[in-house]
């Protein structure tokens, strides 16, 4: 039995129109003779009724992480059942599995659980009976069958873990972009699709903010030699192949949420791990502001700060990734990306 794993993100399953586009990809694989595991995220993004962040907004954050995981896992469970129903309406023999039936077993690190093993017996039995098995991404269960979630981008990790355990012919990650791009196409009009990219370069891009796939998923794919492709739900373009060979490529990535510090009268070395010096200024993630400012206050270092900065990374992949880093105001991000992209060689 030859198996392929197809993962569809929230924007790929948010309504009937996008589900039909996903169906066309699934039907193509079925017609090619494959049994198909479909991994789905919650439907839509912030504001959509069953999106993860919408479900989070229903409560006041007094829940335990264990309770929160039970709540937000509902988005993927609903999505999987809706997708299974849609595929059956379109003539495919499909079913949806519950989280405890999927076989992804994790530790008890609720909200950011680590996969310990994947039990495939039940899933394989369903693949013998059905052309397509739809599973909720992002979700696992502990040895005691407690619901856990795998953290941001966890549906990508689900797909890769299942692909590795099932020895899938390949794993396709579908999203609203055509593959790995030379830059964010929403900000850079002339961004190009990369035909191939190495695991190492994709890991470097994911770590620096590229959103086409989650970092943990790429690392897992490399570790297990999973044949990975990144594709668009709404296009027939083959997308980007992720390969183990060395591939020369240059790409831009960016990560928001940085604060710029101008330090006044510094006479001793700065020994604060979150702070990074770049040019005349120091930068830190906004999440680390309290740590940074407590350190500066304790060491009687005067400072002026400016928020809403972005770290831009230019990754040049030759034998190993080489990075050039720039920090820019968020207001100048689009201009900066377009300028750098015009000068890519």
N, C-alpha and C positions, 0 to 999 in steps of 0.2 A: 504494500500500500504506500504510494507516494503522497506525501503530505506537504502542503504549503501553509504558511501562516501569514495572514493579512491583517494589519492593524489600521483602524480608522479612528482619527482624532475627533474631538467634539464638533468641529465645524463640518466634518464629513458625514455626520449622522444627525445633524440638527433638525432636518425637516425632510419631507417626502422627496423633494427634488434632489437633495444631496444624497439621500439614501439610495435613490435610483442610480446615481452615478457610481456609488460604491457597489451596488448590485451588479453593474455591468462588468466591473473588474472580477467580482466573485464568479459570475457566470462564465467568464472567459476561462478561469482556472478549472472550473468543473468540466467544461467542454473539452479541456485539454487532458482530462483524465485524472486530475488530482482530487484528493479529499482535502477540504479546506477548513482550517480553524480561523475564525474571524474574531479578533480582539477589538472591543469597542471602548471608547471613553464615554463619559457622561455627555449628554446631548447639549451642544451649544457652549457659550461662554457666559461670563458674568451677566446676570439679568435673565437668562433663560431659566425656566422653572426648575429644571432638574440639574443644572450645572453645579459643579462642586462648590464654587464660591457662593452661589445662591443658597444652597443647602446650609453652608456654614453660617450664613447671615440670619438663619431662622432662630439661632440660639445666642445667648449672651456670653458665651465662652466660659461658663462655669462648669461645663462638662469635663469629665476626665478624657484623656486622649483615647482611651478604650471606647468610651461612649461616642466620642466624636467620629471615630472610625466607622462605627455602626451606622451613624447618620449619613456620612458623606459617601459611603459605599453604595447607598441606595441609587445614586445617579447612574453608576455603571450597570447595576442590576437592571434598572428600568430600561436603559439603553439597549442592553443585550436582548431583552424580551421583545422590545419594539422592533429591533432589527431582525430577529428570527421570524416574527410574524410577517414583516414586510417581504422577506425572502420567500416565505411559503406562499404568499399572495402572488409572487412573481413566478411560481412554478418550481422552485427548488425544494428538495427535501431537507429541511433544516430543523434544528432544535437549539434551545438556549440552556446553558448550565448555570447552576447556582455556585456561589463562591466556594463552598466546601466540596463541590463536585469537580472543580477545575483541577485541583491537585497541587496548587502552589502553596507549599508549607513554609511558614516564616517563623522568626523569633517573635518575642513579645514586645518589641520596640514599637509600640503603637504610634501611628502617624508617619513613621519612616522605617517600616519593618524591612529586615533583610531576609532574602530568600535562602532557606536552608536546603530544600530539595523540592523536586517536582515529581509527584506521583502520577503516572500516565495511564494506569490500567483502565480506569473508568472512561477517561477521555477517548482512549483507543477503541474501547467497546462501542462508544457512540459513533465514532468515525466509521466503523464497519456497517452501521445501520443507516447513518445519515450522510448526505453529500457534504453538508456544511454544519459545523458546530460553532455556535456563537458563544463567546465567553466574556464576562466582564473583566476589563483590564483594571490595573491599579490596585486590585484587591487580592488578599491572600487569607489564609487561615492558619492558626497555630495548631500544635498537636492536640490541643483541647477544643479545636474547632471554633475558637474565638476569631471574629473578623478583625483583620488588620489592613492597613493601607501602606503602599510602597513609597509614598512621598511624591513630590511634584514630578510629572513626567512618568509616573509609574506604569502607565499602560504600555509605553515603549518597552520598559523592562519586562513586563508580563509577556509581551510578544516574543522577545528575544529568548527569555527563559523557556517558554514553551517550544520555540523553534529548536533550541539546543536539545531539550529532553526528548522531543519527538523525532530528532534527526531530520528535520524538515529540509526539503530541497532548497528552499530559500524563505526568507522572511522579508515581506514588503511592508514598509512604514508609509502610510498614505497621509497626506496633509493638504493644506491649501496652497502649497508652493510646489514647483516641478522637481525639486530635488535639492541638493546642496548647491547654493548659489555663491557667486563671488562676493555678494553683499546682500543686505536685506532688500528684496525687490519692492517693498512698500516705501522705501526711502530713496533707493537708487534705481532709476528707470532703466539703465543699461546693464543691470546685473545679469550675469550669464549662468546657465546651468553647467555644473561640472559633470562631465561624463563619468569620471572615476575619481575616487578620493581614497587615500589610505586610512586604515583604522587610526593610526597615530595622529594624522592631521585632523580627522574628524573629532577625536578626543580633545585635541587642543582647541578647536573651534567651540565645541560644546562647553568646555570648561570656562570659556571666555564670553559666553552669553548667546551663542548661536542657538536658535530655538527649534531647528529642524528635527532634532532628536535629543533625548535626555542623555546626559553624560554616563550615568550608571548603565544604561542600556548598551551604549557603544563599548564600554569596557567589558561588559559581559559577553557581547558578541565577539570581541577580539579574543577573549580568554577561551571561548568555546568554538572558535573558527566558524561562526555562523555566517552563511551567505546572505548578505544584507543589501537591500535596495531601498532607496528613498524616492518616493514618487508622489505625483499629484492625483488627487481623486478626480479632478475635472478635466484631465488631459490624458491622451494616450501615449505621451512621451515616456520613454522607458525610465527616465529619471537618472539617479546617480547610483552607480555600483560602488560599494565599499569593498576594498580589496586589501590583501596583505602585502602586495608588492609596493615598492617605492614609486610614488607618483608626484611629479612636480606640479605644484599648484600654488596660487596666491589668493587669499580670501580675507575679507574683513568681517570682524565680529565686534559686538559692543555689549556692554553691561551697564545698566543705569544704576542710580542710587549711590552716588559718591559725594563726599563733602571735601571741599578744598580748604586747607589751613595755611595761613601765613603766620609763621612763628616769629616773634619779636625778641631780639636780644638773646639768642641761644648761645650759650658759652660751653655747654657740655654735650656729649653725644646723646642723641635721641634713642632711647631703648624701649620703644613701644611697638609691639609686633604688628598691630593693625595699620600703623602709619607707614606710607611709602613715599619717599622723596622723588619728585620728578621736576626737573628744572629748578625754579626758585621756590616752589610750593611743595606742601605735603598733602597727601590724599588718603582718605580712609572710607570704607563702606559706611553708609549712613547708619547701618545696624550697629556699628561699633562706636558711635559718637560718644556714648556715656563712658566707655572704657578709655577712649582717647582723651576726653576732656577731664576726666578724673586724674589721669596721668599728668596732663599739662598743669592742672591746678596744684597737684601735690608737689610738682617740681618747680612751681612758681615761674612757669613759662607763659608769657603773654601771647595771645593769639587773636587773629581775626578769621572768621570762617565764612564760607559761601557755599550754600547747598545746591543741589540739583546739577551735579556734574556727571559725566559719562566717561567710562574708560573704553577707548577704541583700540582694538588690537588688529594689527596687520600680520597675518600668519603666512610666512613664506616657506612652503614645504619643499625641501630638496631631499637630502638624505635623512634629515631630522628637522622638525619644525623650528623655525627662527621667528622671533616676534619683535615687532616694533610697537611701542605703546604710546598712546596719546590720551590726555585728559582734556575734555572740552565741555563747555557749558551745554546743557541740554538744548538750549535755543539754537546752538550752532551745529548740532549733530548732523542734520541732513546735509548742510553745506560741506561739512568736513568729510563725510562719507563720500559724497559725490566728487569732491576734489581728489581724495586719495584714490578712488576707483578709476578716475580718468588717467591716473599716473601708474596704474598697475602694469607691470610688464611680465 
